Amino acid sequence: MEKQEREELIVDAMMVGMMLAATEIMVSKGKTCEQAVRLLTKVGNKVMAKVDLIECFEAAMVRKAEAIAAEKAEVATLEKMMLGTGETEMGS
C-alpha cells in the first residue's frame, strides 16, 4: 500500500470517527439519529465544497508557478543567446 493510500485511509477513518462522535453528542442532546445525520450531511457537503475550492485554487497556483518558471527559463535562454552574440544587456 502506498503512503498516499494509507494517508487517505487514515483521513477517512478519522472522518468516520468524528461523524460518529458528533452523532452521539447530538443524540445525547435530544436530536434523533435522523436529524443528526441530516445536519452532519449538510455540514459535510459544505466542507467538501470548500475542499474542492481549495484544491482548485492550489492547482491554479501550481499552474501559475510553472508558467513563471517557464518564463524565467525562456528569459535566461534569451539572455544566453544575446551574450553569445556579443550583447551584454537586453535591448542594447
PDB file of N, CA, C and O in Angstrom:
ATOM      1  N   MET A   1       0.850  -1.185   0.000  1.00  0.00           N
ATOM      2  CA  MET A   1       0.000   0.000   0.000  1.00  0.00           C
ATOM      3  C   MET A   1       0.888   1.239   0.000  1.00  0.00           C
ATOM      4  O   MET A   1       1.836   1.341   0.779  1.00  0.00           O
ATOM      5  N   GLU A   2       0.564   2.179  -0.888  1.00  0.00           N
ATOM      6  CA  GLU A   2       1.356   3.404  -0.996  1.00  0.00           C
ATOM      7  C   GLU A   2       1.086   4.329   0.182  1.00  0.00           C
ATOM      8  O   GLU A   2       0.063   4.227   0.859  1.00  0.00           O
ATOM      9  N   LYS A   3       2.029   5.230   0.405  1.00  0.00           N
ATOM     10  CA  LYS A   3       1.896   6.192   1.509  1.00  0.00           C
ATOM     11  C   LYS A   3       0.633   7.023   1.355  1.00  0.00           C
ATOM     12  O   LYS A   3      -0.077   7.255   2.334  1.00  0.00           O
ATOM     13  N   GLN A   4       0.341   7.477   0.130  1.00  0.00           N
ATOM     14  CA  GLN A   4      -0.850   8.312  -0.098  1.00  0.00           C
ATOM     15  C   GLN A   4      -2.127   7.531   0.215  1.00  0.00           C
ATOM     16  O   GLN A   4      -3.060   8.080   0.800  1.00  0.00           O
ATOM     17  N   GLU A   5      -2.174   6.257  -0.171  1.00  0.00           N
ATOM     18  CA  GLU A   5      -3.356   5.437   0.115  1.00  0.00           C
ATOM     19  C   GLU A   5      -3.545   5.287   1.619  1.00  0.00           C
ATOM     20  O   GLU A   5      -4.666   5.368   2.122  1.00  0.00           O
ATOM     21  N   ARG A   6      -2.434   5.067   2.341  1.00  0.00           N
ATOM     22  CA  ARG A   6      -2.515   4.947   3.804  1.00  0.00           C
ATOM     23  C   ARG A   6      -3.030   6.233   4.417  1.00  0.00           C
ATOM     24  O   ARG A   6      -3.885   6.211   5.302  1.00  0.00           O
ATOM     25  N   GLU A   7      -2.502   7.366   3.939  1.00  0.00           N
ATOM     26  CA  GLU A   7      -2.940   8.657   4.472  1.00  0.00           C
ATOM     27  C   GLU A   7      -4.422   8.874   4.212  1.00  0.00           C
ATOM     28  O   GLU A   7      -5.135   9.373   5.082  1.00  0.00           O
ATOM     29  N   GLU A   8      -4.897   8.502   3.016  1.00  0.00           N
ATOM     30  CA  GLU A   8      -6.313   8.664   2.694  1.00  0.00           C
ATOM     31  C   GLU A   8      -7.181   7.783   3.586  1.00  0.00           C
ATOM     32  O   GLU A   8      -8.250   8.205   4.027  1.00  0.00           O
ATOM     33  N   LEU A   9      -6.717   6.545   3.856  1.00  0.00           N
ATOM     34  CA  LEU A   9      -7.468   5.658   4.748  1.00  0.00           C
ATOM     35  C   LEU A   9      -7.526   6.218   6.162  1.00  0.00           C
ATOM     36  O   LEU A   9      -8.559   6.142   6.827  1.00  0.00           O
ATOM     37  N   ILE A  10      -6.420   6.775   6.614  1.00  0.00           N
ATOM     38  CA  ILE A  10      -6.384   7.369   7.957  1.00  0.00           C
ATOM     39  C   ILE A  10      -7.354   8.540   8.029  1.00  0.00           C
ATOM     40  O   ILE A  10      -8.111   8.663   8.992  1.00  0.00           O
ATOM     41  N   VAL A  11      -7.335   9.401   7.015  1.00  0.00           N
ATOM     42  CA  VAL A  11      -8.246  10.552   6.989  1.00  0.00           C
ATOM     43  C   VAL A  11      -9.697  10.074   6.970  1.00  0.00           C
ATOM     44  O   VAL A  11     -10.538  10.607   7.693  1.00  0.00           O
ATOM     45  N   ASP A  12      -9.990   9.070   6.144  1.00  0.00           N
ATOM     46  CA  ASP A  12     -11.353   8.530   6.084  1.00  0.00           C
ATOM     47  C   ASP A  12     -11.782   7.984   7.442  1.00  0.00           C
ATOM     48  O   ASP A  12     -12.902   8.230   7.888  1.00  0.00           O
ATOM     49  N   ALA A  13     -10.894   7.246   8.094  1.00  0.00           N
ATOM     50  CA  ALA A  13     -11.214   6.678   9.410  1.00  0.00           C
ATOM     51  C   ALA A  13     -11.456   7.781  10.434  1.00  0.00           C
ATOM     52  O   ALA A  13     -12.359   7.683  11.264  1.00  0.00           O
ATOM     53  N   MET A  14     -10.643   8.827  10.368  1.00  0.00           N
ATOM     54  CA  MET A  14     -10.825   9.950  11.289  1.00  0.00           C
ATOM     55  C   MET A  14     -12.165  10.634  11.045  1.00  0.00           C
ATOM     56  O   MET A  14     -12.867  10.991  11.991  1.00  0.00           O
ATOM     57  N   MET A  15     -12.519  10.814   9.778  1.00  0.00           N
ATOM     58  CA  MET A  15     -13.793  11.459   9.448  1.00  0.00           C
ATOM     59  C   MET A  15     -14.965  10.636   9.978  1.00  0.00           C
ATOM     60  O   MET A  15     -15.898  11.178  10.570  1.00  0.00           O
ATOM     61  N   VAL A  16     -14.907   9.323   9.760  1.00  0.00           N
ATOM     62  CA  VAL A  16     -15.978   8.450  10.241  1.00  0.00           C
ATOM     63  C   VAL A  16     -16.074   8.534  11.765  1.00  0.00           C
ATOM     64  O   VAL A  16     -17.167   8.619  12.323  1.00  0.00           O
ATOM     65  N   GLY A  17     -14.927   8.509  12.424  1.00  0.00           N
ATOM     66  CA  GLY A  17     -14.913   8.596  13.888  1.00  0.00           C
ATOM     67  C   GLY A  17     -15.513   9.904  14.384  1.00  0.00           C
ATOM     68  O   GLY A  17     -16.283   9.919  15.345  1.00  0.00           O
ATOM     69  N   MET A  18     -15.156  10.996  13.727  1.00  0.00           N
ATOM     70  CA  MET A  18     -15.698  12.301  14.136  1.00  0.00           C
ATOM     71  C   MET A  18     -17.198  12.371  13.881  1.00  0.00           C
ATOM     72  O   MET A  18     -17.942  12.920  14.694  1.00  0.00           O
ATOM     73  N   MET A  19     -17.644  11.819  12.758  1.00  0.00           N
ATOM     74  CA  MET A  19     -19.077  11.834  12.443  1.00  0.00           C
ATOM     75  C   MET A  19     -19.852  11.009  13.476  1.00  0.00           C
ATOM     76  O   MET A  19     -20.919  11.422  13.928  1.00  0.00           O
ATOM     77  N   LEU A  20     -19.313   9.845  13.846  1.00  0.00           N
ATOM     78  CA  LEU A  20     -19.983   9.017  14.856  1.00  0.00           C
ATOM     79  C   LEU A  20     -20.028   9.730  16.209  1.00  0.00           C
ATOM     80  O   LEU A  20     -21.051   9.714  16.893  1.00  0.00           O
ATOM     81  N   ALA A  21     -18.926  10.346  16.583  1.00  0.00           N
ATOM     82  CA  ALA A  21     -18.881  11.067  17.853  1.00  0.00           C
ATOM     83  C   ALA A  21     -19.867  12.232  17.834  1.00  0.00           C
ATOM     84  O   ALA A  21     -20.581  12.457  18.811  1.00  0.00           O
ATOM     85  N   ALA A  22     -19.909  12.974  16.724  1.00  0.00           N
ATOM     86  CA  ALA A  22     -20.840  14.100  16.615  1.00  0.00           C
ATOM     87  C   ALA A  22     -22.284  13.613  16.674  1.00  0.00           C
ATOM     88  O   ALA A  22     -23.128  14.257  17.296  1.00  0.00           O
ATOM     89  N   THR A  23     -22.576  12.485  16.035  1.00  0.00           N
ATOM     90  CA  THR A  23     -23.936  11.929  16.069  1.00  0.00           C
ATOM     91  C   THR A  23     -24.310  11.554  17.500  1.00  0.00           C
ATOM     92  O   THR A  23     -25.416  11.842  17.957  1.00  0.00           O
ATOM     93  N   GLU A  24     -23.380  10.911  18.200  1.00  0.00           N
ATOM     94  CA  GLU A  24     -23.630  10.529  19.596  1.00  0.00           C
ATOM     95  C   GLU A  24     -23.923  11.749  20.454  1.00  0.00           C
ATOM     96  O   GLU A  24     -24.849  11.733  21.265  1.00  0.00           O
ATOM     97  N   ILE A  25     -23.146  12.795  20.279  1.00  0.00           N
ATOM     98  CA  ILE A  25     -23.330  14.022  21.070  1.00  0.00           C
ATOM     99  C   ILE A  25     -24.693  14.626  20.766  1.00  0.00           C
ATOM    100  O   ILE A  25     -25.417  15.019  21.679  1.00  0.00           O
ATOM    101  N   MET A  26     -25.045  14.700  19.484  1.00  0.00           N
ATOM    102  CA  MET A  26     -26.321  15.312  19.108  1.00  0.00           C
ATOM    103  C   MET A  26     -27.499  14.494  19.646  1.00  0.00           C
ATOM    104  O   MET A  26     -28.498  15.058  20.094  1.00  0.00           O
ATOM    105  N   VAL A  27     -27.379  13.179  19.599  1.00  0.00           N
ATOM    106  CA  VAL A  27     -28.453  12.319  20.118  1.00  0.00           C
ATOM    107  C   VAL A  27     -28.559  12.494  21.630  1.00  0.00           C
ATOM    108  O   VAL A  27     -29.661  12.518  22.178  1.00  0.00           O
ATOM    109  N   SER A  28     -27.415  12.615  22.307  1.00  0.00           N
ATOM    110  CA  SER A  28     -27.451  12.800  23.761  1.00  0.00           C
ATOM    111  C   SER A  28     -28.059  14.151  24.140  1.00  0.00           C
ATOM    112  O   SER A  28     -28.524  14.331  25.266  1.00  0.00           O
ATOM    113  N   LYS A  29     -28.056  15.100  23.200  1.00  0.00           N
ATOM    114  CA  LYS A  29     -28.639  16.423  23.435  1.00  0.00           C
ATOM    115  C   LYS A  29     -30.110  16.483  23.005  1.00  0.00           C
ATOM    116  O   LYS A  29     -30.726  17.548  23.054  1.00  0.00           O
ATOM    117  N   GLY A  30     -30.675  15.343  22.584  1.00  0.00           N
ATOM    118  CA  GLY A  30     -32.098  15.309  22.288  1.00  0.00           C
ATOM    119  C   GLY A  30     -32.477  15.220  20.818  1.00  0.00           C
ATOM    120  O   GLY A  30     -33.665  15.133  20.506  1.00  0.00           O
ATOM    121  N   LYS A  31     -31.527  15.238  19.918  1.00  0.00           N
ATOM    122  CA  LYS A  31     -31.836  15.091  18.491  1.00  0.00           C
ATOM    123  C   LYS A  31     -32.079  13.617  18.187  1.00  0.00           C
ATOM    124  O   LYS A  31     -31.561  12.735  18.873  1.00  0.00           O
ATOM    125  N   THR A  32     -32.865  13.366  17.161  1.00  0.00           N
ATOM    126  CA  THR A  32     -32.998  11.979  16.702  1.00  0.00           C
ATOM    127  C   THR A  32     -31.783  11.655  15.840  1.00  0.00           C
ATOM    128  O   THR A  32     -31.087  12.557  15.376  1.00  0.00           O
ATOM    129  N   CYS A  33     -31.534  10.378  15.627  1.00  0.00           N
ATOM    130  CA  CYS A  33     -30.417   9.975  14.755  1.00  0.00           C
ATOM    131  C   CYS A  33     -30.600  10.562  13.361  1.00  0.00           C
ATOM    132  O   CYS A  33     -29.640  11.013  12.737  1.00  0.00           O
ATOM    133  N   GLU A  34     -31.848  10.551  12.876  1.00  0.00           N
ATOM    134  CA  GLU A  34     -32.124  11.072  11.538  1.00  0.00           C
ATOM    135  C   GLU A  34     -31.777  12.562  11.449  1.00  0.00           C
ATOM    136  O   GLU A  34     -31.161  13.001  10.478  1.00  0.00           O
ATOM    137  N   GLN A  35     -32.173  13.338  12.466  1.00  0.00           N
ATOM    138  CA  GLN A  35     -31.848  14.766  12.474  1.00  0.00           C
ATOM    139  C   GLN A  35     -30.339  14.988  12.507  1.00  0.00           C
ATOM    140  O   GLN A  35     -29.811  15.853  11.809  1.00  0.00           O
ATOM    141  N   ALA A  36     -29.664  14.204  13.320  1.00  0.00           N
ATOM    142  CA  ALA A  36     -28.213  14.339  13.447  1.00  0.00           C
ATOM    143  C   ALA A  36     -27.531  14.027  12.117  1.00  0.00           C
ATOM    144  O   ALA A  36     -26.645  14.763  11.681  1.00  0.00           O
ATOM    145  N   VAL A  37     -27.941  12.945  11.479  1.00  0.00           N
ATOM    146  CA  VAL A  37     -27.322  12.547  10.210  1.00  0.00           C
ATOM    147  C   VAL A  37     -27.602  13.590   9.136  1.00  0.00           C
ATOM    148  O   VAL A  37     -26.719  13.920   8.345  1.00  0.00           O
ATOM    149  N   ARG A  38     -28.821  14.109   9.105  1.00  0.00           N
ATOM    150  CA  ARG A  38     -29.173  15.131   8.113  1.00  0.00           C
ATOM    151  C   ARG A  38     -28.296  16.378   8.287  1.00  0.00           C
ATOM    152  O   ARG A  38     -27.751  16.908   7.319  1.00  0.00           O
ATOM    153  N   LEU A  39     -28.172  16.829   9.526  1.00  0.00           N
ATOM    154  CA  LEU A  39     -27.367  18.011   9.809  1.00  0.00           C
ATOM    155  C   LEU A  39     -25.892  17.767   9.474  1.00  0.00           C
ATOM    156  O   LEU A  39     -25.246  18.617   8.860  1.00  0.00           O
ATOM    157  N   LEU A  40     -25.369  16.629   9.869  1.00  0.00           N
ATOM    158  CA  LEU A  40     -23.971  16.315   9.596  1.00  0.00           C
ATOM    159  C   LEU A  40     -23.713  16.163   8.098  1.00  0.00           C
ATOM    160  O   LEU A  40     -22.633  16.507   7.617  1.00  0.00           O
ATOM    161  N   THR A  41     -24.681  15.658   7.370  1.00  0.00           N
ATOM    162  CA  THR A  41     -24.543  15.545   5.916  1.00  0.00           C
ATOM    163  C   THR A  41     -24.468  16.927   5.293  1.00  0.00           C
ATOM    164  O   THR A  41     -23.656  17.171   4.400  1.00  0.00           O
ATOM    165  N   LYS A  42     -25.325  17.838   5.770  1.00  0.00           N
ATOM    166  CA  LYS A  42     -25.299  19.224   5.277  1.00  0.00           C
ATOM    167  C   LYS A  42     -23.928  19.858   5.532  1.00  0.00           C
ATOM    168  O   LYS A  42     -23.335  20.466   4.641  1.00  0.00           O
ATOM    169  N   VAL A  43     -23.448  19.706   6.745  1.00  0.00           N
ATOM    170  CA  VAL A  43     -22.151  20.264   7.122  1.00  0.00           C
ATOM    171  C   VAL A  43     -21.044  19.611   6.291  1.00  0.00           C
ATOM    172  O   VAL A  43     -20.146  20.293   5.799  1.00  0.00           O
ATOM    173  N   GLY A  44     -21.114  18.291   6.139  1.00  0.00           N
ATOM    174  CA  GLY A  44     -20.112  17.567   5.361  1.00  0.00           C
ATOM    175  C   GLY A  44     -20.065  18.036   3.920  1.00  0.00           C
ATOM    176  O   GLY A  44     -18.984  18.172   3.347  1.00  0.00           O
ATOM    177  N   ASN A  45     -21.227  18.286   3.326  1.00  0.00           N
ATOM    178  CA  ASN A  45     -21.272  18.773   1.949  1.00  0.00           C
ATOM    179  C   ASN A  45     -20.633  20.147   1.821  1.00  0.00           C
ATOM    180  O   ASN A  45     -19.939  20.426   0.843  1.00  0.00           O
ATOM    181  N   LYS A  46     -20.868  21.006   2.812  1.00  0.00           N
ATOM    182  CA  LYS A  46     -20.247  22.334   2.790  1.00  0.00           C
ATOM    183  C   LYS A  46     -18.729  22.224   2.906  1.00  0.00           C
ATOM    184  O   LYS A  46     -17.989  22.925   2.216  1.00  0.00           O
ATOM    185  N   VAL A  47     -18.281  21.339   3.783  1.00  0.00           N
ATOM    186  CA  VAL A  47     -16.841  21.139   3.960  1.00  0.00           C
ATOM    187  C   VAL A  47     -16.227  20.631   2.659  1.00  0.00           C
ATOM    188  O   VAL A  47     -15.180  21.123   2.237  1.00  0.00           O
ATOM    189  N   MET A  48     -16.869  19.651   2.019  1.00  0.00           N
ATOM    190  CA  MET A  48     -16.325  19.087   0.784  1.00  0.00           C
ATOM    191  C   MET A  48     -16.300  20.138  -0.323  1.00  0.00           C
ATOM    192  O   MET A  48     -15.373  20.156  -1.134  1.00  0.00           O
ATOM    193  N   ALA A  49     -17.295  21.002  -0.368  1.00  0.00           N
ATOM    194  CA  ALA A  49     -17.309  22.070  -1.374  1.00  0.00           C
ATOM    195  C   ALA A  49     -16.110  22.997  -1.163  1.00  0.00           C
ATOM    196  O   ALA A  49     -15.475  23.430  -2.125  1.00  0.00           O
ATOM    197  N   LYS A  50     -15.807  23.295   0.098  1.00  0.00           N
ATOM    198  CA  LYS A  50     -14.657  24.154   0.387  1.00  0.00           C
ATOM    199  C   LYS A  50     -13.345  23.443   0.053  1.00  0.00           C
ATOM    200  O   LYS A  50     -12.405  24.066  -0.440  1.00  0.00           O
ATOM    201  N   VAL A  51     -13.287  22.140   0.322  1.00  0.00           N
ATOM    202  CA  VAL A  51     -12.085  21.371  -0.016  1.00  0.00           C
ATOM    203  C   VAL A  51     -11.872  21.393  -1.525  1.00  0.00           C
ATOM    204  O   VAL A  51     -10.749  21.577  -1.994  1.00  0.00           O
ATOM    205  N   ASP A  52     -12.953  21.204  -2.288  1.00  0.00           N
ATOM    206  CA  ASP A  52     -12.855  21.252  -3.746  1.00  0.00           C
ATOM    207  C   ASP A  52     -12.363  22.620  -4.208  1.00  0.00           C
ATOM    208  O   ASP A  52     -11.527  22.715  -5.107  1.00  0.00           O
ATOM    209  N   LEU A  53     -12.881  23.669  -3.594  1.00  0.00           N
ATOM    210  CA  LEU A  53     -12.467  25.029  -3.942  1.00  0.00           C
ATOM    211  C   LEU A  53     -10.982  25.237  -3.650  1.00  0.00           C
ATOM    212  O   LEU A  53     -10.258  25.812  -4.463  1.00  0.00           O
ATOM    213  N   ILE A  54     -10.539  24.771  -2.498  1.00  0.00           N
ATOM    214  CA  ILE A  54      -9.130  24.901  -2.118  1.00  0.00           C
ATOM    215  C   ILE A  54      -8.244  24.125  -3.095  1.00  0.00           C
ATOM    216  O   ILE A  54      -7.188  24.614  -3.496  1.00  0.00           O
ATOM    217  N   GLU A  55      -8.673  22.915  -3.478  1.00  0.00           N
ATOM    218  CA  GLU A  55      -7.892  22.113  -4.425  1.00  0.00           C
ATOM    219  C   GLU A  55      -7.802  22.809  -5.780  1.00  0.00           C
ATOM    220  O   GLU A  55      -6.751  22.787  -6.421  1.00  0.00           O
ATOM    221  N   CYS A  56      -8.902  23.429  -6.220  1.00  0.00           N
ATOM    222  CA  CYS A  56      -8.884  24.177  -7.488  1.00  0.00           C
ATOM    223  C   CYS A  56      -7.907  25.355  -7.391  1.00  0.00           C
ATOM    224  O   CYS A  56      -7.143  25.617  -8.320  1.00  0.00           O
ATOM    225  N   PHE A  57      -7.941  26.054  -6.262  1.00  0.00           N
ATOM    226  CA  PHE A  57      -7.048  27.191  -6.049  1.00  0.00           C
ATOM    227  C   PHE A  57      -5.587  26.741  -6.058  1.00  0.00           C
ATOM    228  O   PHE A  57      -4.732  27.377  -6.676  1.00  0.00           O
ATOM    229  N   GLU A  58      -5.312  25.622  -5.356  1.00  0.00           N
ATOM    230  CA  GLU A  58      -3.948  25.105  -5.315  1.00  0.00           C
ATOM    231  C   GLU A  58      -3.469  24.728  -6.712  1.00  0.00           C
ATOM    232  O   GLU A  58      -2.329  25.012  -7.080  1.00  0.00           O
ATOM    233  N   ALA A  59      -4.338  24.090  -7.489  1.00  0.00           N
ATOM    234  CA  ALA A  59      -3.977  23.694  -8.856  1.00  0.00           C
ATOM    235  C   ALA A  59      -3.679  24.925  -9.705  1.00  0.00           C
ATOM    236  O   ALA A  59      -2.739  24.923 -10.499  1.00  0.00           O
ATOM    237  N   ALA A  60      -4.478  25.973  -9.537  1.00  0.00           N
ATOM    238  CA  ALA A  60      -4.255  27.209 -10.291  1.00  0.00           C
ATOM    239  C   ALA A  60      -2.923  27.845  -9.889  1.00  0.00           C
ATOM    240  O   ALA A  60      -2.204  28.365 -10.743  1.00  0.00           O
ATOM    241  N   MET A  61      -2.594  27.808  -8.611  1.00  0.00           N
ATOM    242  CA  MET A  61      -1.334  28.385  -8.150  1.00  0.00           C
ATOM    243  C   MET A  61      -0.142  27.589  -8.689  1.00  0.00           C
ATOM    244  O   MET A  61       0.886  28.168  -9.039  1.00  0.00           O
ATOM    245  N   VAL A  62      -0.281  26.266  -8.753  1.00  0.00           N
ATOM    246  CA  VAL A  62       0.788  25.443  -9.315  1.00  0.00           C
ATOM    247  C   VAL A  62       0.990  25.783 -10.784  1.00  0.00           C
ATOM    248  O   VAL A  62       2.124  25.926 -11.243  1.00  0.00           O
ATOM    249  N   ARG A  63      -0.114  25.914 -11.525  1.00  0.00           N
ATOM    250  CA  ARG A  63      -0.005  26.275 -12.950  1.00  0.00           C
ATOM    251  C   ARG A  63       0.664  27.634 -13.115  1.00  0.00           C
ATOM    252  O   ARG A  63       1.493  27.814 -14.006  1.00  0.00           O
ATOM    253  N   LYS A  64       0.309  28.588 -12.264  1.00  0.00           N
ATOM    254  CA  LYS A  64       0.900  29.927 -12.324  1.00  0.00           C
ATOM    255  C   LYS A  64       2.400  29.854 -12.029  1.00  0.00           C
ATOM    256  O   LYS A  64       3.200  30.487 -12.718  1.00  0.00           O
ATOM    257  N   ALA A  65       2.777  29.089 -11.016  1.00  0.00           N
ATOM    258  CA  ALA A  65       4.191  28.942 -10.667  1.00  0.00           C
ATOM    259  C   ALA A  65       4.964  28.300 -11.813  1.00  0.00           C
ATOM    260  O   ALA A  65       6.089  28.701 -12.111  1.00  0.00           O
ATOM    261  N   GLU A  66       4.354  27.296 -12.458  1.00  0.00           N
ATOM    262  CA  GLU A  66       5.003  26.648 -13.599  1.00  0.00           C
ATOM    263  C   GLU A  66       5.167  27.628 -14.756  1.00  0.00           C
ATOM    264  O   GLU A  66       6.194  27.620 -15.436  1.00  0.00           O
ATOM    265  N   ALA A  67       4.166  28.467 -14.982  1.00  0.00           N
ATOM    266  CA  ALA A  67       4.242  29.454 -16.062  1.00  0.00           C
ATOM    267  C   ALA A  67       5.349  30.471 -15.779  1.00  0.00           C
ATOM    268  O   ALA A  67       6.088  30.858 -16.684  1.00  0.00           O
ATOM    269  N   ILE A  68       5.459  30.899 -14.531  1.00  0.00           N
ATOM    270  CA  ILE A  68       6.510  31.848 -14.150  1.00  0.00           C
ATOM    271  C   ILE A  68       7.886  31.208 -14.336  1.00  0.00           C
ATOM    272  O   ILE A  68       8.808  31.845 -14.845  1.00  0.00           O
ATOM    273  N   ALA A  69       8.020  29.949 -13.921  1.00  0.00           N
ATOM    274  CA  ALA A  69       9.299  29.250 -14.073  1.00  0.00           C
ATOM    275  C   ALA A  69       9.662  29.109 -15.551  1.00  0.00           C
ATOM    276  O   ALA A  69      10.820  29.290 -15.929  1.00  0.00           O
ATOM    277  N   ALA A  70       8.680  28.788 -16.379  1.00  0.00           N
ATOM    278  CA  ALA A  70       8.925  28.651 -17.819  1.00  0.00           C
ATOM    279  C   ALA A  70       9.345  29.993 -18.417  1.00  0.00           C
ATOM    280  O   ALA A  70      10.241  30.057 -19.259  1.00  0.00           O
ATOM    281  N   GLU A  71       8.689  31.056 -17.971  1.00  0.00           N
ATOM    282  CA  GLU A  71       9.025  32.388 -18.474  1.00  0.00           C
ATOM    283  C   GLU A  71      10.449  32.774 -18.071  1.00  0.00           C
ATOM    284  O   GLU A  71      11.196  33.335 -18.874  1.00  0.00           O
ATOM    285  N   LYS A  72      10.817  32.474 -16.836  1.00  0.00           N
ATOM    286  CA  LYS A  72      12.181  32.779 -16.372  1.00  0.00           C
ATOM    287  C   LYS A  72      13.205  31.972 -17.163  1.00  0.00           C
ATOM    288  O   LYS A  72      14.268  32.484 -17.514  1.00  0.00           O
ATOM    289  N   ALA A  73      12.887  30.721 -17.441  1.00  0.00           N
ATOM    290  CA  ALA A  73      13.794  29.881 -18.219  1.00  0.00           C
ATOM    291  C   ALA A  73      13.946  30.439 -19.626  1.00  0.00           C
ATOM    292  O   ALA A  73      15.043  30.437 -20.186  1.00  0.00           O
ATOM    293  N   GLU A  74      12.853  30.914 -20.192  1.00  0.00           N
ATOM    294  CA  GLU A  74      12.894  31.498 -21.537  1.00  0.00           C
ATOM    295  C   GLU A  74      13.743  32.763 -21.543  1.00  0.00           C
ATOM    296  O   GLU A  74      14.537  32.973 -22.460  1.00  0.00           O
ATOM    297  N   VAL A  75      13.581  33.605 -20.526  1.00  0.00           N
ATOM    298  CA  VAL A  75      14.372  34.837 -20.428  1.00  0.00           C
ATOM    299  C   VAL A  75      15.852  34.488 -20.282  1.00  0.00           C
ATOM    300  O   VAL A  75      16.705  35.114 -20.911  1.00  0.00           O
ATOM    301  N   ALA A  76      16.151  33.497 -19.461  1.00  0.00           N
ATOM    302  CA  ALA A  76      17.549  33.094 -19.266  1.00  0.00           C
ATOM    303  C   ALA A  76      18.146  32.592 -20.577  1.00  0.00           C
ATOM    304  O   ALA A  76      19.297  32.893 -20.894  1.00  0.00           O
ATOM    305  N   THR A  77      17.366  31.830 -21.333  1.00  0.00           N
ATOM    306  CA  THR A  77      17.834  31.325 -22.628  1.00  0.00           C
ATOM    307  C   THR A  77      18.100  32.479 -23.578  1.00  0.00           C
ATOM    308  O   THR A  77      19.122  32.499 -24.264  1.00  0.00           O
ATOM    309  N   LEU A  78      17.186  33.439 -23.622  1.00  0.00           N
ATOM    310  CA  LEU A  78      17.383  34.607 -24.488  1.00  0.00           C
ATOM    311  C   LEU A  78      18.609  35.408 -24.077  1.00  0.00           C
ATOM    312  O   LEU A  78      19.358  35.884 -24.929  1.00  0.00           O
ATOM    313  N   GLU A  79      18.815  35.557 -22.765  1.00  0.00           N
ATOM    314  CA  GLU A  79      19.985  36.291 -22.286  1.00  0.00           C
ATOM    315  C   GLU A  79      21.272  35.582 -22.700  1.00  0.00           C
ATOM    316  O   GLU A  79      22.238  36.234 -23.097  1.00  0.00           O
ATOM    317  N   LYS A  80      21.290  34.250 -22.610  1.00  0.00           N
ATOM    318  CA  LYS A  80      22.470  33.493 -23.022  1.00  0.00           C
ATOM    319  C   LYS A  80      22.721  33.673 -24.513  1.00  0.00           C
ATOM    320  O   LYS A  80      23.860  33.830 -24.952  1.00  0.00           O
ATOM    321  N   MET A  81      21.630  33.646 -25.287  1.00  0.00           N
ATOM    322  CA  MET A  81      21.772  33.823 -26.734  1.00  0.00           C
ATOM    323  C   MET A  81      22.337  35.208 -27.043  1.00  0.00           C
ATOM    324  O   MET A  81      23.204  35.359 -27.905  1.00  0.00           O
ATOM    325  N   MET A  82      21.834  36.216 -26.329  1.00  0.00           N
ATOM    326  CA  MET A  82      22.294  37.581 -26.550  1.00  0.00           C
ATOM    327  C   MET A  82      23.761  37.731 -26.159  1.00  0.00           C
ATOM    328  O   MET A  82      24.529  38.400 -26.850  1.00  0.00           O
ATOM    329  N   LEU A  83      24.141  37.110 -25.058  1.00  0.00           N
ATOM    330  CA  LEU A  83      25.536  37.167 -24.631  1.00  0.00           C
ATOM    331  C   LEU A  83      26.433  36.477 -25.652  1.00  0.00           C
ATOM    332  O   LEU A  83      27.572  36.887 -25.876  1.00  0.00           O
ATOM    333  N   GLY A  84      25.909  35.441 -26.256  1.00  0.00           N
ATOM    334  CA  GLY A  84      26.656  34.720 -27.282  1.00  0.00           C
ATOM    335  C   GLY A  84      26.879  35.556 -28.521  1.00  0.00           C
ATOM    336  O   GLY A  84      27.848  35.330 -29.245  1.00  0.00           O
ATOM    337  N   THR A  85      25.998  36.527 -28.789  1.00  0.00           N
ATOM    338  CA  THR A  85      26.155  37.388 -29.974  1.00  0.00           C
ATOM    339  C   THR A  85      26.916  38.664 -29.653  1.00  0.00           C
ATOM    340  O   THR A  85      27.115  39.505 -30.529  1.00  0.00           O
ATOM    341  N   GLY A  86      27.348  38.814 -28.392  1.00  0.00           N
ATOM    342  CA  GLY A  86      28.133  39.980 -28.018  1.00  0.00           C
ATOM    343  C   GLY A  86      27.338  41.040 -27.294  1.00  0.00           C
ATOM    344  O   GLY A  86      27.928  41.998 -26.795  1.00  0.00           O
ATOM    345  N   GLU A  87      26.033  40.914 -27.213  1.00  0.00           N
ATOM    346  CA  GLU A  87      25.237  41.905 -26.480  1.00  0.00           C
ATOM    347  C   GLU A  87      25.314  41.591 -25.007  1.00  0.00           C
ATOM    348  O   GLU A  87      25.241  40.422 -24.629  1.00  0.00           O
ATOM    349  N   THR A  88      25.459  42.593 -24.161  1.00  0.00           N
ATOM    350  CA  THR A  88      25.583  42.375 -22.735  1.00  0.00           C
ATOM    351  C   THR A  88      24.335  42.736 -21.964  1.00  0.00           C
ATOM    352  O   THR A  88      24.146  42.254 -20.847  1.00  0.00           O
ATOM    353  N   GLU A  89      23.481  43.566 -22.521  1.00  0.00           N
ATOM    354  CA  GLU A  89      22.245  43.934 -21.832  1.00  0.00           C
ATOM    355  C   GLU A  89      21.085  43.745 -22.779  1.00  0.00           C
ATOM    356  O   GLU A  89      21.236  43.864 -23.995  1.00  0.00           O
ATOM    357  N   MET A  90      19.926  43.450 -22.218  1.00  0.00           N
ATOM    358  CA  MET A  90      18.731  43.321 -23.048  1.00  0.00           C
ATOM    359  C   MET A  90      18.386  44.686 -23.632  1.00  0.00           C
ATOM    360  O   MET A  90      18.413  45.696 -22.929  1.00  0.00           O
ATOM    361  N   GLY A  91      18.065  44.708 -24.905  1.00  0.00           N
ATOM    362  CA  GLY A  91      17.635  45.937 -25.538  1.00  0.00           C
ATOM    363  C   GLY A  91      18.756  46.791 -26.088  1.00  0.00           C
ATOM    364  O   GLY A  91      18.488  47.830 -26.692  1.00  0.00           O
ATOM    365  N   SER A  92      20.016  46.384 -25.899  1.00  0.00           N
ATOM    366  CA  SER A  92      21.101  47.215 -26.418  1.00  0.00           C
ATOM    367  C   SER A  92      21.692  46.644 -27.685  1.00  0.00           C
ATOM    368  O   SER A  92      22.618  47.226 -28.250  1.00  0.00           O
TER     369      SER A  92
END
